[in-house]
């Protein structure tokens, strides 16, 4: 019997958006911006000049009016991260070339710093480096093995688990890849978990993994991930055991930084300070090019010289070599890369110490640094002397514009633009774009004209309505427009219809032979009782490749309102 194709629900997110409708949506937003720059952006997009489109730039120093800058800035940045434009740029090659240049930069920095160690440091750097060394040693504190806590797995891939198997259950079953320098530490950590050993070895009961049960790897592997329309981003995925150990150390550094006022769990600190800097001009923001890829080994050894046990530990856990996309294995001049479990915390520590050695008023989040405007040049000079490159396009000490931690501020107003990550292909993409533009409008000036543009989109491409702050499976609108149901059972809130994700293969792991005997049961117990406990093992093994959407009722205890004027 022939099966008939099931038609889509009228409000489904999977309804396709034609090129004509997509272009009408784009031109509606650019027409709303109503500036010469938005007209230029539309003409470049319309006639396929995508290379020129993504290379549009804007100079904040030429603006005094918040609204004028905000509109031009939105038009300039709208397409800057769109991944399916025809630009003719090999973004992968650009990223790999940048990584190679960063390695050359680290090589030169290593030679320079080691020369200083032999012949003496420049007089203007001696005191700064000495203070930075003391700051690093004070923050890290004394070294002892009992201070580290297991943090479980990250979401990324490793050398032995990748693709569709990226879940904690499979990582506990994954091959025990480790670099030679980290083998003894990995054996101590994994040897203490007999369930993990049972899972890896497929044993009949809890067991201990011997050193011979590990697979030695030469280092990490370099790959690229999307960044923007001009370039990809290079990252390195680590050996299976190394990343687990690196996360333990990174977590400890994070906790120590927090005690000294550097909270790496809160970006809002830098965002608030960038707002103050844009309003009063008293604070400057610094951004570095390829920050993690330009941390030379000699710089880490220099700044950690007062706490050398720490340097030895980090040096043991990092990857000394990297396999590049061309298959070559190269010795690293940089200390660690993005993908290493402690790189973010380490770079935050180093940049904080170097900046703090110059001025007491400093906040850091990764390579986003904020210092007093009068100390901007001195901090930049110190960073440059140790091999770091200040990104002149993203560092600001004059004018009314500041940028830090994803927040762009102009005269105290949040002007962070909307980025069209991908040209809309279906209604789900359109709903996300609608909600992003609505949030952009609300941040500064809820314009009634913009609300009419959004209402037009909702009428042409209908979908469920709901409140902001509850995902992008529905259009975000006001309460009076959505007309939801008030709960009649005593709960304060509203019921509204939205789209929810589900999979028909929720228990599909059983179909693939995962019957929770031997290694599967041990891995499941590791997930259930490990550092990042999971209430439902099935959520960890569901085959989300079979993801679908369906309409369902959802409850919202509050409904954010916007007054359009």
C-alpha positions in Angstrom: 0.0 0.0 0.0 1.5 3.3 -1.0 2.0 5.8 1.8 0.9 9.3 1.3 3.1 12.2 2.3 2.0 13.9 5.5 1.2 17.6 5.0 2.8 20.1 7.3 0.8 21.8 10.1 -0.2 25.4 9.0 1.9 26.8 11.8 4.9 24.5 11.4 8.4 25.9 11.6 9.4 23.7 8.6 7.5 25.6 5.9 10.0 26.8 3.4 10.6 30.5 2.7 11.0 31.4 -1.0 13.8 33.6 -2.2 11.2 36.3 -3.0 9.8 36.3 0.5 13.2 36.2 2.0 14.3 39.3 0.0 11.1 41.1 1.0 11.9 40.5 4.7 15.4 41.8 4.3 14.3 44.9 2.3 11.6 45.6 4.9 14.2 45.8 7.7 16.7 47.8 5.7 13.9 50.2 4.5 12.9 50.6 8.2 16.5 51.7 9.0 16.0 54.3 6.3 19.6 55.6 5.9 22.0 55.9 3.0 24.0 53.0 4.5 21.0 50.7 4.6 20.2 51.6 1.0 23.8 50.8 0.1 23.6 47.4 1.9 20.4 46.5 0.0 21.8 47.4 -3.4 25.0 45.4 -2.7 22.9 42.4 -1.6 20.4 42.7 -4.5 23.0 42.8 -7.2 25.2 40.0 -5.7 28.1 42.2 -4.6 28.4 40.1 -1.4 32.2 40.6 -1.1 31.7 44.4 -0.8 28.7 43.9 1.4 30.6 42.0 4.2 33.5 44.5 3.9 31.4 47.5 4.8 32.9 49.4 7.8 31.8 52.2 10.0 33.7 54.8 12.0 32.0 55.6 15.4 34.1 58.8 15.7 32.0 60.4 12.8 28.8 60.1 14.8 27.3 62.2 17.6 23.6 61.1 17.4 22.7 57.7 19.0 19.9 56.9 16.6 21.9 57.7 13.5 24.8 55.6 14.6 22.5 52.8 15.7 20.7 52.5 12.4 23.9 52.7 10.3 25.7 50.3 12.6 22.8 47.8 12.2 22.9 48.1 8.4 26.7 47.7 8.3 26.8 44.6 10.6 23.6 42.9 9.4 25.3 40.6 6.8 28.7 40.5 8.4 28.3 36.9 9.8 26.0 35.5 7.1 27.4 32.1 6.2 25.8 31.4 2.8 26.6 34.5 0.8 28.6 34.2 -2.4 31.7 36.1 -1.4 34.4 34.1 -3.2 36.4 33.9 0.1 37.8 30.6 1.2 37.1 31.1 4.8 38.8 27.9 5.8 42.1 28.9 4.1 41.9 32.3 5.7 41.6 30.7 9.2 44.4 28.3 8.6 46.7 31.0 7.3 45.9 33.1 10.4 46.8 30.1 12.6 50.1 29.7 10.9 50.8 33.4 11.3 50.0 33.2 15.0 52.5 30.3 15.3 55.2 32.4 13.7 54.4 35.2 16.0 54.7 32.9 19.0 58.1 31.6 17.7 59.4 35.2 17.5 58.0 36.0 21.0 59.7 32.9 22.4 63.0 33.9 20.9 62.6 37.5 22.3 61.6 36.5 25.8 64.3 33.9 26.1 66.8 36.4 25.0 65.6 38.8 27.7 66.1 36.0 30.3 69.7 35.6 29.2 70.7 39.2 28.6 68.3 41.2 30.9 64.8 42.7 30.5 64.1 46.2 29.1 64.2 48.6 32.0 60.6 49.8 31.4 59.3 46.2 31.7 61.2 45.0 34.7 58.8 46.3 37.4 55.7 45.5 35.4 56.7 41.9 34.8 57.7 41.5 38.5 54.4 42.8 39.7 52.5 40.5 37.2 54.4 37.5 38.4 53.5 38.3 42.0 49.8 38.8 41.1 49.7 35.4 39.3 51.4 33.6 42.2 49.0 35.2 44.7 45.9 34.3 42.7 46.9 30.7 42.1 48.0 30.2 45.7 50.0 27.2 46.9 50.0 24.0 44.9 48.6 20.7 46.2 46.8 17.9 44.4 43.8 17.8 46.7 42.4 21.1 45.5 41.2 19.9 42.1 37.6 18.8 41.5 36.5 16.6 38.7 34.2 18.6 36.3 33.0 15.9 34.0 32.9 16.3 30.2 32.5 19.4 28.0 30.2 19.4 25.0 32.9 19.3 22.4 34.6 16.4 20.6 37.7 14.6 21.5 40.1 12.4 19.6 38.1 9.3 20.3 34.5 10.5 20.5 33.0 12.8 17.8 30.2 13.2 15.3 26.8 12.0 16.5 28.2 10.2 19.5 28.9 13.4 21.5 27.1 12.6 24.7 28.5 11.8 28.2 27.4 8.2 28.0 29.6 7.6 24.9 32.5 9.6 26.4 32.6 7.2 29.3 32.9 4.4 26.8 35.4 6.2 24.6 39.0 5.0 23.9 41.4 6.4 26.5 43.6 8.6 24.4 46.2 10.6 26.3 49.5 12.4 25.6 52.6 10.8 27.1 53.2 13.7 29.5 49.7 13.4 31.0 49.6 9.6 31.3 50.5 9.3 35.0 47.9 11.9 36.0 45.2 10.3 33.8 45.9 6.9 35.3 45.4 8.3 38.8 42.1 10.0 38.0 40.5 7.3 35.9 41.9 4.5 38.2 39.9 5.9 41.0 36.6 5.3 39.1 36.1 1.5 38.8 32.8 2.0 36.9 34.6 4.1 34.3 37.2 1.3 34.0 34.4 -1.3 33.6 32.8 0.8 30.9 36.0 1.3 28.9 37.2 -2.3 29.1 33.7 -3.9 28.8 34.4 -5.9 32.0 31.9 -8.0 33.9 32.3 -5.9 37.0 34.1 -2.8 38.4 37.8 -2.8 37.4 40.9 -0.6 37.3 42.5 0.5 34.1 46.2 -0.2 33.9 48.6 2.2 32.1 48.6 -0.3 29.2 44.9 0.4 28.7 45.6 3.9 27.5 46.4 4.9 23.9 49.2 7.4 23.6 48.6 10.3 21.2 51.2 12.8 19.9 49.0 15.8 20.5 45.8 17.5 19.6 44.2 18.0 16.1 43.5 21.4 14.5 40.2 21.9 12.7 38.0 24.9 11.7 34.5 26.0 12.8 32.4 28.9 11.3 33.0 32.4 12.6 31.8 35.0 10.2 31.5 35.7 6.5 35.2 36.6 6.2 36.9 33.8 8.0 36.4 30.6 10.0 37.9 30.0 13.4 40.6 27.4 14.2 40.3 25.3 17.3 42.0 22.1 18.4 40.3 19.1 19.8 42.3 17.4 22.6 43.1 13.8 23.5 40.2 12.1 25.3 41.8 12.1 28.8 43.6 15.4 28.5 40.5 17.4 28.1 39.0 15.9 31.2 42.1 16.8 33.2 42.4 20.3 31.7 38.8 21.1 32.7 39.7 20.2 36.3 42.6 22.7 36.3 40.6 25.3 34.4 37.8 25.1 37.0 40.2 25.7 39.8 41.8 28.7 38.2 38.3 30.1 37.5 37.4 29.7 41.2 40.6 31.4 42.3 40.0 34.3 39.9 36.5 34.8 41.2 37.9 35.2 44.7 40.0 38.1 43.4 37.1 39.8 41.6 37.4 38.3 38.2 34.1 36.5 37.6 34.3 34.4 34.4 30.7 33.3 34.9 29.4 36.9 34.5 29.9 38.9 31.3 27.6 41.7 32.5 30.4 43.2 34.6 32.4 44.1 31.5 29.2 45.0 29.6 28.2 47.6 32.3 31.7 49.0 32.4 31.7 49.4 28.6 28.4 51.3 28.9 30.0 53.6 31.4 33.1 54.1 29.2 30.9 55.0 26.2 28.9 57.5 28.3 31.7 59.3 30.3 34.8 58.4 28.3 36.6 57.3 31.5 37.1 53.7 30.5 38.7 52.1 27.4 38.1 48.6 26.0 40.9 46.4 24.6 40.4 43.4 22.3 43.3 41.2 21.1 43.7 39.4 17.8 43.9 35.6 18.0 44.6 36.0 21.8 44.7 32.3 22.7 46.8 31.4 19.7 49.4 34.1 20.5 50.1 33.1 24.1 53.7 32.0 23.6 55.1 29.2 25.9 57.9 31.5 27.1 55.4 34.1 28.3 53.5 31.5 30.4 56.8 30.2 31.8 57.9 33.8 32.6 54.7 34.9 34.3 54.4 31.6 36.3 58.0 31.6 37.4 57.1 32.4 41.0 54.8 29.4 41.0 56.7 26.9 38.9 54.8 23.9 40.1 51.8 25.3 38.3 53.7 25.8 35.1 54.9 22.2 35.2 51.3 20.9 35.8 49.9 23.0 32.9 52.8 21.9 30.7 52.1 18.3 31.4 48.4 18.5 30.5 48.7 20.6 27.4 49.4 19.3 23.9 53.0 20.0 22.8 52.2 19.1 19.2 49.3 19.6 16.8 48.2 17.6 13.8 47.4 20.2 11.0 44.8 19.7 8.3 47.5 18.8 5.8 48.4 15.8 8.0 51.7 17.2 9.3 52.5 17.0 13.0 54.1 20.3 14.2 55.7 21.3 17.5 53.8 24.2 19.1 55.3 27.5 19.9 52.0 28.6 21.5 51.2 27.3 24.9 47.6 26.2 24.3 44.8 26.7 21.9 41.0 27.2 22.0 39.7 23.7 22.6 42.1 23.2 25.6 40.1 22.9 28.8 42.0 25.6 30.7 43.0 28.1 27.9 40.2 30.6 28.6 40.9 30.7 32.3 44.7 30.9 31.8 44.5 33.7 29.3 42.1 35.6 31.6 44.6 35.2 34.5 47.6 36.4 32.4 45.8 39.4 30.9 44.5 40.4 34.3 47.9 40.2 35.9 49.6 42.2 33.1 46.9 44.9 33.2 46.8 44.9 37.0 50.5 45.5 37.1 49.9 48.7 35.2 46.7 50.0 36.8 44.5 48.8 39.7 41.2 49.6 37.9 40.9 46.6 35.5 38.3 44.0 34.6 38.9 41.1 32.3 36.9 38.4 30.5 39.1 36.3 28.4 40.8 38.8 26.0 38.2 41.5 26.6 40.0 44.0 28.8 38.7 47.2 30.3 41.1 49.8 31.8 41.0 53.5 32.6 41.4 55.6 29.4 44.6 57.3 30.7 46.2 53.8 31.1 45.1 52.5 27.7 48.4 53.1 25.8 50.6 51.8 28.7 48.6 48.5 28.9 48.7 48.1 25.1 52.5 48.6 25.1 53.0 45.9 27.8 50.8 43.5 25.8 52.6 44.2 22.6 56.0 43.7 24.2 55.0 40.1 25.1 53.8 39.2 21.6 50.1 40.1 21.7 48.4 42.1 18.9 45.9 44.7 19.8 42.9 44.7 17.5 42.6 48.3 16.5 39.2 47.8 14.9 37.8 46.5 18.2 39.7 48.5 20.8 38.4 51.9 21.8 39.7 54.7 24.0 38.3 57.8 22.3 34.8 58.8 21.1 31.5 57.5 22.3 31.7 53.9 21.3 32.9 50.9 23.4 32.6 47.2 22.8 33.1 44.3 25.3 31.7 40.8 25.8 29.3 41.0 22.9 27.7 44.3 24.0 28.2 47.4 21.8 27.6 50.7 23.5 27.3 54.2 22.2 26.8 57.2 24.6 25.5 54.8 27.2 23.0 53.1 24.9 23.1 49.4 23.9 23.4 49.5 20.1 24.4 45.8 19.6 23.2 45.0 16.1 21.3 42.0 14.7 23.4 39.5 12.9 21.8 37.6 10.0 23.7 34.3 10.7 22.1 32.6 7.7 19.7 33.6 4.9 16.3 32.3 6.1 15.3 29.0 4.5 12.2 28.1 6.5 9.8 29.7 8.9 11.9 28.7 11.9 14.7 30.9 10.6 12.2 33.7 10.1 10.9 33.4 13.6 14.4 33.7 15.0 15.1 36.7 12.9 11.8 38.3 13.9 12.6 37.8 17.6 16.1 39.1 17.2 15.0 42.3 15.5 12.3 42.8 18.0 14.8 42.5 20.9 17.1 44.9 19.0 14.3 47.5 18.8 13.3 47.1 22.4 16.9 47.7 23.7 16.9 51.3 22.6 13.7 52.7 21.3 10.5 50.6 20.8 9.4 52.2 17.6 5.8 51.8 16.5 7.0 51.7 12.9 9.1 48.6 13.6 6.2 46.9 15.4 4.2 47.3 12.2 6.9 45.8 10.1 7.1 42.8 12.4 3.3 42.4 12.4 3.4 42.3 8.6 5.8 39.4 8.7 3.7 37.5 11.2 0.6 37.9 9.0 2.4 36.6 5.9 4.2 33.8 7.7 1.9 32.7 10.6 3.2 30.8 13.5 2.4 30.5 17.3 2.6 33.5 19.5 4.2 33.6 22.9 6.3 35.7 25.4 9.9 36.7 25.0 12.4 34.8 27.1 10.9 31.3 26.4 12.8 30.3 23.4 12.5 31.0 19.6 9.8 28.4 18.8 7.2 31.1 18.5 6.9 34.8 17.7 7.6 37.1 20.6 4.7 39.5 21.0 2.8 41.4 23.7 0.1 39.8 25.9 -2.8 41.6 24.4 -1.8 40.5 20.9 -1.3 36.9 21.8 -4.6 36.5 23.8 -3.3 33.4 25.8 -5.3 31.5 28.4 -5.2 32.5 32.0 -4.6 29.5 34.2 -7.8 28.5 36.0 -6.2 26.2 38.6 -4.7 28.8 40.9 -1.4 29.3 39.1 -0.5 32.8 38.3 0.4 32.8 34.6 -0.7 32.1 31.1 -0.9 29.1 28.8 0.1 29.6 25.2 0.8 27.3 22.2 4.3 26.9 20.9 6.5 24.4 19.0 8.4 21.9 21.0 11.3 19.5 20.0 10.9 15.8 20.1 12.3 12.7 18.5 10.7 9.5 17.4 13.9 7.7 18.3 14.0 8.6 21.9 14.8 5.1 22.9 16.6 4.4 19.6 19.7 3.5 21.5 18.2 0.1 22.3 17.8 -0.5 18.5 21.5 -0.1 18.2 22.2 -2.8 20.8 22.6 -0.6 23.8 20.9 -2.9 26.3 22.6 -1.5 29.4 24.6 -4.7 30.1 28.3 -4.6 31.0 29.9 -1.4 29.7 26.6 0.3 28.9 25.3 -0.1 32.4 28.7 1.1 33.9 28.7 4.2 31.6 25.1 5.0 32.6 26.1 4.8 36.2 29.0 7.1 35.6 26.6 9.6 34.0 24.1 9.3 36.8 26.5 9.6 39.7 29.4 11.5 38.1 30.3 15.2 38.4 27.5 16.4 36.1 24.7 14.2 37.2 21.8 13.6 34.8 18.3 13.0 36.0 17.5 11.0 32.9 19.9 8.7 31.1 17.5 8.6 28.1 18.0 12.3 27.5 21.7 11.5 27.1 21.2 8.9 24.5 18.2 10.1 22.5 18.9 10.3 18.8 18.3 14.0 18.2 19.2 13.6 14.5 15.5 12.6 14.2 14.4 15.9 15.8 11.0 17.2 14.8 8.6 19.9 16.1 5.0 19.7 17.2 2.5 22.1 18.7 2.0 21.9 22.4 0.8 24.1 25.3 3.3 25.8 27.5 3.0 27.8 30.7 4.6 31.2 31.3 4.4 32.7 34.9 5.2 36.2 33.5 4.8 37.9 30.1 7.3 40.7 29.3 5.5 43.7 27.8 6.8 46.3 25.3 5.2 49.8 24.9 5.7 50.8 21.3 5.8 54.5 20.8 
